[in-house]
Amino acid sequence: MSQVCPKLVPSSSQVEELIIRINKDYLSIDDIMNLFGLKNRTRFRKEYITPALAEGALEMKYPNTPRHPRQQYRMTELAKTWKEWYEKKNK
């Protein structure tokens, strides 16, 4: 049985790692940074969050207010599909 790669192909190793590490729930940027053990919010946003949003791997809880004080992020359906494919491929 062949496994077909989903439509989402992470553009960088950072986006790939982000999808692999987060779960399906909404998480704050601080929560996500803690998963990586990183402290530099500006760099994290530039290298992980912004590219993941641009390619449709993440979605915002408050999409109409990107700088909402309680902004959170979660995987999109595309990212969930890619993560399932990745996990099966790497068993």
Secondary structure, DSSP 8 states (H G I E B T S, - for coil): ------S---SSHHHHHHHHH--SS-B-HHHHHHHHT---HHHHIIIIIHHHHHTTSEEESSTT-TT-TT--EEE-HHHHHHHHHHHHHT-
